[in-house]
């Protein structure tokens, strides 16, 4: 029991200072529950409002992708320089040390390989797995324009409902339907549908023309998908243009782990995303770090 005689009278009530309630820094996220905001704040840097996600989930539909043959050797050295890892539960459990402080975005949709119709996905991971693995978000592929468009949208909305129940955000990943042009009009459609149906943030591709209309018309944060491997300076330019045109970061995979110097590349990407470094200066940084290696 506390010593009642030793308790000092409380005095510091600061009656002249109203309590301040901090506004949340992410676009469209102010009304979310505390747990979802806290997880998003581990994905996105509160200082810059952006994220560098490292996507290594390719194997869930296409097997051991070039650069991902040995995740323990090729990817773990990159982990300290990523804000978030996007991966599957199999790789998380078998390869990633539990001591990592990096946030985890877990791939939870799946069911088709590159040998079949990719849009024929379902929810492949139970919410209890996401809770057990202490993830910060769950990623679901959405195939607007694909053969199984409706099923993929319902997959996403189911995870939004379940995730809201347990305080875990849902990332909608837009996939290009085979009958849709890869342009701003398509991505405005895909991103807006995902946001309207509750996705907490969205991963989509960059397009050179009118990408700012994609980010402007989407009420939640967008992260840019890295896509196929391109030369390093082009990838840095694409990342720079995306964030300058409203993206809240990037989710890069092949343009980092398939680079000639992956650690140098992810550091250069961080400079672009978090420090607004120009592509030219970021490419100089990449080359300097590459030579030092």
C-alpha positions as CSV (number, residue, x, y, z in Angstrom):
1,X,0.0,0.0,0.0
2,X,1.3,3.5,-0.7
3,X,2.3,5.7,2.2
4,X,-0.5,8.2,2.3
5,X,1.5,10.5,4.5
6,X,4.3,10.7,2.0
7,X,2.1,11.7,-1.0
8,X,2.8,15.3,-2.1
9,X,-0.2,17.4,-3.1
10,X,-0.5,17.5,-6.9
11,X,0.2,21.0,-8.2
12,X,1.2,21.0,-11.8
13,X,-2.2,21.1,-13.6
14,X,-1.1,23.8,-16.1
15,X,-4.6,25.3,-16.1
16,X,-3.4,28.1,-18.4
17,X,-2.4,25.6,-21.2
18,X,-5.2,23.7,-23.0
19,X,-4.4,20.1,-23.9
20,X,-3.0,19.7,-27.4
21,X,-4.1,16.8,-29.6
22,X,-1.5,16.0,-32.3
23,X,-2.9,15.7,-35.8
24,X,-1.8,12.7,-37.7
25,X,0.7,13.3,-40.5
26,X,-0.6,10.9,-43.2
27,X,-3.1,11.9,-45.8
28,X,-6.6,10.8,-45.1
29,X,-5.7,8.9,-41.9
30,X,-6.9,11.3,-39.3
31,X,-10.0,9.4,-38.3
32,X,-8.4,6.0,-38.0
33,X,-8.0,4.2,-34.7
34,X,-4.9,4.6,-32.6
35,X,-3.5,1.1,-33.4
36,X,-3.8,1.6,-37.1
37,X,-2.2,5.0,-36.9
38,X,0.6,3.6,-34.8
39,X,1.3,0.8,-37.3
40,X,1.2,3.3,-40.2
41,X,3.7,5.5,-38.3
42,X,6.1,2.6,-38.3
43,X,5.8,2.2,-42.1
44,X,5.9,5.9,-42.9
45,X,8.5,8.2,-41.3
46,X,6.7,10.8,-39.2
47,X,9.6,13.2,-40.0
48,X,9.3,13.0,-43.8
49,X,5.8,11.5,-44.2
50,X,7.3,8.9,-46.6
51,X,8.5,5.4,-46.7
52,X,11.1,3.2,-48.5
53,X,9.5,-0.2,-48.6
54,X,11.6,-3.1,-49.8
55,X,9.5,-5.6,-51.8
56,X,10.7,-9.2,-51.7
57,X,7.4,-11.0,-52.0
58,X,7.8,-11.9,-55.7
59,X,8.3,-15.6,-55.0
60,X,4.7,-16.1,-53.9
61,X,3.6,-16.4,-57.6
62,X,6.9,-16.7,-59.6
63,X,9.2,-18.7,-57.4
64,X,12.9,-17.8,-56.8
65,X,13.2,-14.5,-58.7
66,X,16.6,-13.3,-59.8
67,X,18.2,-11.7,-56.8
68,X,15.9,-13.6,-54.4
69,X,17.4,-17.0,-54.8
70,X,19.0,-16.7,-51.4
71,X,17.1,-14.1,-49.3
72,X,19.5,-14.7,-46.3
73,X,22.5,-13.7,-48.4
74,X,21.1,-11.1,-50.8
75,X,18.4,-9.4,-48.8
76,X,19.3,-9.3,-45.1
77,X,22.2,-6.9,-45.7
78,X,19.6,-4.4,-47.2
79,X,17.2,-4.6,-44.2
80,X,18.8,-1.9,-42.1
81,X,18.3,0.6,-44.9
82,X,14.6,-0.1,-45.5
83,X,11.7,1.4,-43.5
84,X,9.6,-1.7,-44.2
85,X,9.9,-5.2,-45.6
86,X,7.1,-6.4,-47.8
87,X,7.2,-10.2,-47.9
88,X,5.4,-13.5,-47.3
89,X,5.0,-15.3,-44.0
90,X,7.2,-18.2,-45.2
91,X,10.2,-15.9,-45.8
92,X,9.5,-14.0,-42.6
93,X,9.5,-17.1,-40.5
94,X,12.4,-18.9,-42.1
95,X,14.9,-16.1,-42.9
96,X,14.2,-12.7,-41.2
97,X,15.6,-12.5,-37.7
98,X,12.9,-11.7,-35.1
99,X,15.3,-9.1,-33.6
100,X,14.7,-6.8,-36.6
101,X,13.3,-3.5,-35.8
102,X,11.9,-2.9,-39.3
103,X,8.2,-2.9,-39.8
104,X,6.6,-5.8,-41.7
105,X,4.0,-5.6,-44.5
106,X,2.7,-9.1,-45.0
107,X,1.4,-10.5,-48.3
108,X,-1.9,-12.1,-47.5
109,X,-3.5,-12.7,-51.0
110,X,-2.4,-15.5,-53.3
111,X,-3.5,-18.7,-55.0
112,X,-2.3,-18.5,-58.6
113,X,1.1,-18.8,-60.1
114,X,2.6,-17.4,-63.3
115,X,1.4,-20.6,-65.0
116,X,-2.2,-19.6,-64.5
117,X,-4.5,-16.6,-64.5
118,X,-2.9,-14.3,-61.9
119,X,-6.1,-12.5,-61.0
120,X,-7.6,-15.7,-59.6
121,X,-6.5,-14.9,-56.1
122,X,-8.1,-15.4,-52.7
123,X,-7.2,-14.5,-49.1
124,X,-4.3,-16.9,-48.3
125,X,-3.4,-15.9,-44.8
126,X,-5.6,-15.7,-41.7
127,X,-5.8,-12.6,-39.7
128,X,-4.5,-14.6,-36.7
129,X,-1.2,-15.0,-38.6
130,X,-0.9,-11.3,-39.0
131,X,-1.5,-10.8,-35.3
132,X,1.0,-13.5,-34.4
133,X,3.6,-12.1,-36.6
134,X,3.1,-8.6,-35.3
135,X,2.8,-7.1,-38.8
136,X,2.1,-3.4,-39.5
137,X,0.0,-3.9,-42.6
138,X,-1.5,-6.6,-44.9
139,X,-1.1,-6.5,-48.6
140,X,-3.8,-7.6,-51.0
141,X,-3.5,-7.6,-54.8
142,X,-6.4,-5.9,-56.6
143,X,-6.9,-6.7,-60.3
144,X,-9.1,-3.9,-61.8
145,X,-9.9,-5.0,-65.3
146,X,-8.7,-8.5,-64.7
147,X,-10.8,-11.7,-65.2
148,X,-11.4,-12.0,-61.5
149,X,-11.7,-8.3,-60.7
150,X,-14.7,-8.7,-58.4
151,X,-13.1,-11.5,-56.4
152,X,-9.9,-9.5,-55.8
153,X,-11.9,-6.4,-54.7
154,X,-13.9,-8.5,-52.3
155,X,-10.6,-10.0,-51.0
156,X,-9.4,-6.5,-50.2
157,X,-12.7,-5.4,-48.6
158,X,-12.7,-8.5,-46.4
159,X,-9.2,-7.7,-45.1
160,X,-10.1,-4.1,-44.5
161,X,-13.1,-5.2,-42.4
162,X,-11.0,-7.7,-40.5
163,X,-8.0,-5.5,-40.2
164,X,-10.1,-2.6,-38.8
165,X,-11.4,-5.0,-36.1
166,X,-7.8,-5.7,-34.9
167,X,-6.1,-2.4,-35.8
168,X,-4.0,-3.6,-38.8
169,X,-4.0,-1.5,-42.0
170,X,-4.7,-3.0,-45.4
171,X,-2.4,-2.1,-48.4
172,X,-4.2,-2.5,-51.8
173,X,-1.7,-3.4,-54.5
174,X,-3.0,-2.4,-58.0
175,X,-2.3,-4.9,-60.8
176,X,-2.7,-3.9,-64.4
177,X,-5.6,-5.7,-66.0
178,X,-4.7,-7.1,-69.4
179,X,-7.5,-5.2,-71.1
180,X,-6.6,-1.8,-69.6
181,X,-4.0,0.7,-70.8
182,X,-1.2,1.4,-68.4
183,X,-1.9,5.1,-68.1
184,X,-3.1,7.7,-65.6
185,X,-6.7,7.1,-66.4
186,X,-6.4,3.5,-65.4
187,X,-4.5,4.1,-62.2
188,X,-6.9,6.9,-61.2
189,X,-9.7,4.3,-61.6
190,X,-7.9,1.5,-59.8
191,X,-6.6,3.7,-56.9
192,X,-9.8,5.5,-56.3
193,X,-11.8,2.2,-56.2
194,X,-9.4,0.8,-53.6
195,X,-9.6,3.9,-51.5
196,X,-13.4,4.2,-51.7
197,X,-13.7,0.7,-50.5
198,X,-11.5,1.3,-47.5
199,X,-7.8,0.6,-48.3
200,X,-5.6,2.4,-45.9
201,X,-2.9,3.0,-48.5
202,X,-2.2,1.9,-52.0
203,X,0.7,0.7,-54.1
204,X,0.6,1.6,-57.7
205,X,2.8,2.2,-60.7
206,X,4.3,5.5,-61.9
207,X,3.3,6.9,-65.3
208,X,5.2,9.8,-66.8
209,X,2.1,11.7,-67.9
210,X,-0.4,13.0,-65.3
211,X,0.8,10.9,-62.4
212,X,0.0,13.9,-60.1
213,X,-3.7,13.4,-61.0
214,X,-3.5,9.9,-59.7
215,X,-2.1,11.0,-56.3
216,X,-4.4,14.1,-56.2
217,X,-7.6,12.1,-56.8
218,X,-6.7,9.4,-54.2
219,X,-7.7,10.3,-50.7
220,X,-5.2,8.0,-49.0
221,X,-1.4,7.7,-49.4
222,X,0.1,6.2,-52.5
223,X,3.4,4.4,-52.7
224,X,5.1,3.9,-56.1
225,X,5.7,0.3,-57.2
226,X,9.3,-0.1,-58.6
227,X,8.3,-2.5,-61.4
228,X,10.8,-4.2,-63.6
229,X,14.5,-3.6,-63.5
230,X,15.7,-0.4,-65.3
231,X,19.0,1.4,-65.1
232,X,19.8,2.9,-61.7
233,X,19.6,6.6,-62.7
234,X,16.3,6.0,-64.4
235,X,15.0,4.3,-61.3
236,X,16.1,7.1,-59.1
237,X,14.5,9.6,-61.5
238,X,11.3,7.7,-61.4
239,X,11.3,7.6,-57.6
240,X,12.0,11.4,-57.5
241,X,9.3,12.3,-59.9
242,X,6.8,10.1,-58.0
243,X,7.4,11.7,-54.6
244,X,7.5,15.2,-56.1
245,X,4.2,14.5,-57.7
246,X,2.5,13.4,-54.5
247,X,3.5,9.8,-53.8
248,X,4.2,9.1,-50.1
249,X,7.2,6.9,-50.9
250,X,8.2,3.9,-52.9
251,X,8.0,0.1,-52.7
252,X,11.0,-1.1,-54.7
253,X,12.3,-4.6,-55.2
254,X,14.0,-5.5,-58.4
255,X,15.5,-2.0,-58.9
256,X,17.3,-2.5,-55.6
257,X,18.1,-6.2,-55.2
258,X,19.0,-6.7,-58.9
259,X,21.2,-3.6,-58.9
260,X,25.0,-4.1,-59.3
261,X,25.3,-2.5,-55.8
262,X,22.1,-3.1,-53.9
263,X,23.2,-1.4,-50.6
264,X,24.4,1.6,-52.5
265,X,21.1,1.7,-54.4
266,X,18.8,1.5,-51.4
267,X,20.8,4.3,-49.8
268,X,20.4,6.4,-52.9
269,X,16.7,5.7,-53.0
270,X,16.4,6.8,-49.3
271,X,18.1,10.1,-50.2
272,X,15.6,10.7,-52.9
273,X,12.6,9.8,-50.8
274,X,13.4,11.2,-47.4
275,X,15.8,14.0,-48.2
276,X,14.3,15.2,-51.6
277,X,17.7,14.6,-53.2
278,X,17.8,15.2,-56.9
279,X,18.3,12.1,-59.2
280,X,21.7,13.4,-60.4
281,X,23.0,13.8,-56.8
282,X,21.5,10.5,-55.7
283,X,23.1,8.8,-58.7
284,X,26.5,10.3,-57.7
285,X,25.9,9.0,-54.2
286,X,25.2,5.6,-55.6
287,X,28.4,5.6,-57.7
288,X,30.5,6.8,-54.8
289,X,29.1,4.1,-52.5
290,X,29.5,1.5,-55.2
291,X,33.2,2.4,-55.7
292,X,33.8,2.3,-51.9
293,X,32.5,-1.2,-51.8
